[in-house]
């Protein structure tokens, strides 16, 4: 058995980029979780109606983000395009990465269709050890190492991504401005006619308003999509204020003031959003509950209002910066 020591814990319920932060910081970087959520765009994103939205509606994919941070990487899927089983190669890549003193990123290793951080293995029992969002943040968990291949039942079995050499440098200012631009574009996305799946295709401000609208009508079922999307977005939105406060000093006084104002609004937004926990969280009752709907609809509406106000302030900040 081999398990890397002193690996950081998850600090935000994010299914994609928090795992990257943990790996990067273990190998020598020093990014805050708020900053990683910010430059990846996750701190400002929201898209609801389907459990896959937090992993599908992103500013970039995980490999693009690793490249943005200046690192090489290798991908080892569980299957090739023709369906040939490559599990042994994937497991070997993870073990070699850990033997080299680096945690690996493994899809569906510990959670359900998310990027997890794997920092150990047990060859005798064929186990992976590591952390993910829906487990104890403070300690390692373990699963059979062939679990990653079972993701194929619900989505692509991406396998593992191993981090290689550092060949570039993050252009922080460019990454920050790109993320701020994306936050505005994403938030302002409007679809007049939803795609197949109804309101599943909405995102940004519109998705929060549609979410509130759904609970304003009788018969709304609290389902898996509600619980999972809420669990992710209330956590990721909770990082926005920290990100904006971290970068504000790097810009002009007028731009910095607007970024700090947006941070204050996003902090309020996250607090209101968190108040939905008794009604939308995994511990809330499943199914239809009209009293629940009566309570949560206005909270979602207020969340949308504050989110829009923050985006308007970010637009003003970008106008000054650019």
N, C-alpha and C positions, 0 to 999 in steps of 0.2 A: 504493500500500500504506500502511496505517496500523496501527500497533501501539502500544498504551499501554505506557509504561515503568514500571518499579518496582512491578509487580503481584506480590503475595505468592505464594508457592508453596503447594501442598498439603502439609499437615502430618499429615493423617490419611486413611486409606483409607475415606472415607465417600462414598457415591454421591449424597447429597442436600444435606446442610447445610454441608459444608465449602466448597462453591462459594459459598454465601451469605455466609459469613464473609469470604472473600476480597474479594467485591464490596463488602460493607459497610465493611470496613476501608479499602478504597481510596478510598471517598467520605467518609471522616472518622471512622468509629467506631474503637474500639480493643478489640475482643473477642478473648480468647484462644481458641484452637481447643478447649481443654478446656471452656471455659465454654459455647461454642456447642453442643458435643456434649452437655453436661449439660442445658441448658435446653430443648434440642430433644427430650430423652429418649433420644437414640441411644447415649449412654454406657452405658446399662443394658439395652438391648434385645438380644434374641437370638431368632431364629425360623429353623428350618432345614428342609431337605428339598427346597427348590425354589430355583433361582437368583433368583427374583423377590422372595424374602422381605425382603432388606435395603431394597428400595425400596417394598415394599407394607405391611410391618408396622411402621408408625411411629406415634408419639404424635400427630403432625400432619403435614399436607402442607406443601410448601415455601411456598405462598402464605399459609397460615395463619401460618407462622413469620415471613415478611417483615412481615406485618401486626402480629404480636406485637412486633417490633422497632421499630414505629412508622412504617413507610414505606408509601407508595402503590406500586402496581405495575400493569403492563399485561401481558396475556397475548396472544401471537400464535401460534396453532397452525399447523401445516403444512397442515391440512385443516379445512374446516368440518364440521358434523354431517352434512351430506349428501354428504360426500366431495369437495367442490370443492377444487381445489388452491389453497392460499394461500401457497405457498412464497415468491413474490416479496415479498409483504407482510411475511412473517416475516424475510426477509433484510434488507429495508429497515429494519425496526425495530431489528435488531441493529446495522446500520451507523450508524444515527442515534444509537443509544445510545453507541457507541464514539466517534463524532464529537463527542458532548457530553462526552466524558471519563469515561465510566463503562463498565466491563465489563458484559457481558450473561450471563444464565444460559440455556444452550441444551441441550435434551434430545437426547442421542445425537449430539452434534456431533463428539466425539472418541472417546468410549468406547461401550460397548454398553448402551443403555437406562439411562443415568444423567444427572444434571444436571451439565453441564460449565461451566467458566468460559471465556468467549470474550472476548478482549481485543484482537483485531485482525482485519483482513480485507485481502484482495488482490482488488480489483475486476476486474483484468484476467484473473486466473486463477481467479476465483470460489472463493476459499479463505477459511476461517475459521482463526484462530490462537488458541490458548489452552491450557488444561490440564485434565486429568481424572485419575481415580484410577489407570488402568492404563497411564499413560504416565510419562515422565521427570518427576518432581516439580519438578526444578530449571529446566526450560526449556520454552519454548512448542513446541507441536506443531501441525500443520496438517492439515486435511482439506477436501475439496470442500464448499462450503456447502450443497449439496443433500442431504448425507448425513443431516441431521436428519429429512428426510421418509422415509427408508428405515426408520426405527423402526417405521413402520406395519406392517411385515412380522411384528413380534413383539409389539407393544404400541401404545398410542396415541402418535401423533407430536405430542407436546406443543408442540414448537417452541421459542419463547423467552419468557422473562419479563424485562421491563425494569423496573428500579427507578426510582421517581419521587421525589416530594418527601417530606421527613420531616414528618409531620403529627401525630405522637404521640411518646410516650416509653415505653420499656420499663419496666414495673413489675417490677423485678428480684426483689424478695422473692416476689411472687406467682408469677412464672415459675419460680423455684427450687423453691418448695414444691409447685407443680403437677407439676413434673418428678419430684420425690422421691416424691410420691404415685403417679404413674404408674409409676415404677420398681417399686414394691411390687406394685401391681395387676397389671402385666404379668408380673412374675416369678412371681406366684402363680396365673396362669391355668392351669386344669386342664380338659382335655377328655377325657371318658370314652370317647367314640367319635369317632375321627378322621373328618374330612370326606372327600369323594372325593379321592383322592390319598394316602391313608394317613397317614403321620406328617408329611406336609407341613403339616398344620394345627396342629401343636404349637408352643408358644412358651414363653419364659421358662425357669424351672428345668426344667419338664417336657421341653422340647425338648432340653436338654443331656443329660438322663437318657436320653431316647429315642435320642439320637445315640450315646451310649455303649453302650446296649443293642444297637443295630444292629450295631456293630462287635464286640460280644461274641458274636454268632452267626456261624456260618460262612457264607461266600458274599457278604459285604458288598462291594459295588463302590464304589470311590472314584470319584465322578462329578463333574460340573461343579458341582452344588449344594453338595457338600461343600467343594470348593476355594474357590468364590466366597464362600459364607457364612462360612467360616473366615477368609478374607482380610479381609473387612469387619469381622466381630465381634471378632476378636483385636485389631484396630487401634482400633475405637471403645471397646471395654472398657478399652483402655490409657489412655483419657482420663479415666475415672471418678475415679481417685484425685486427679488434678490439679483436677478440678472441685470435688470435695468439700473439698479443702484450700483452694481459693480462696474458697469461700463460708462455711466454718466460722467465721471471725472475725466474721461479720455476725449471728451468733445468740448466744444465752445461753451461758454457760460450759458448762453441762451438755449442751446440745444440740450445741455445737461439739465437745465431747469425743467424743460419739458419732459425729458426722460424720467426725472424724479417725480414729476407730477403723474405721469403714466404709471409709474411704479406704485404710487399711493392708491390710484384707482384700481389697479390689478390686485393689490392686496385686499381691498374691500371686496372686489369681485370674488376672490378665492374664499373669503370668509363666508360670504352669502352662499356660494356654491356648496361649501362644506356643510351648511345647514340642511342640505337635502339628504344627508346621510341616513337619517332614520326612515326615509321614504324610498330611496333609490339604492342604497347599499346592499351588499350581499346578505346582510342580517335582517333586512326588511322583508315583510311577507311577500310571497309570490302572488301572482294573479291580480284580480281586480279588487280595489279598495277605494271606494269613492271618497272617503274621508281623507285618505292619503293623497288622492288626486287634488282635493280641495286645498290641502296644505302645500303641496310641492309646486303646483303650477305657478303661483305668484313668485316663489323663490327662483324658479328658472327664468321667469320673465325679468326679474330684477338683475339676475346674473347677466342676462343678455344685454340689458340696458347699460350696466357698468362696463361690460366687455366692449360694447360699441363706443362708449365714452373714452375708454382707454385707447382704442384704435384711432379715434379722432385726434387724440393728443399725440400719438405716435406719428400720424400723418404730418402734424405741424412740426414735430421734431425733425422728421426726414426732410421737410422743406427747408429747414435751417441748415441741416448738415450738407445737403446736396446743392 
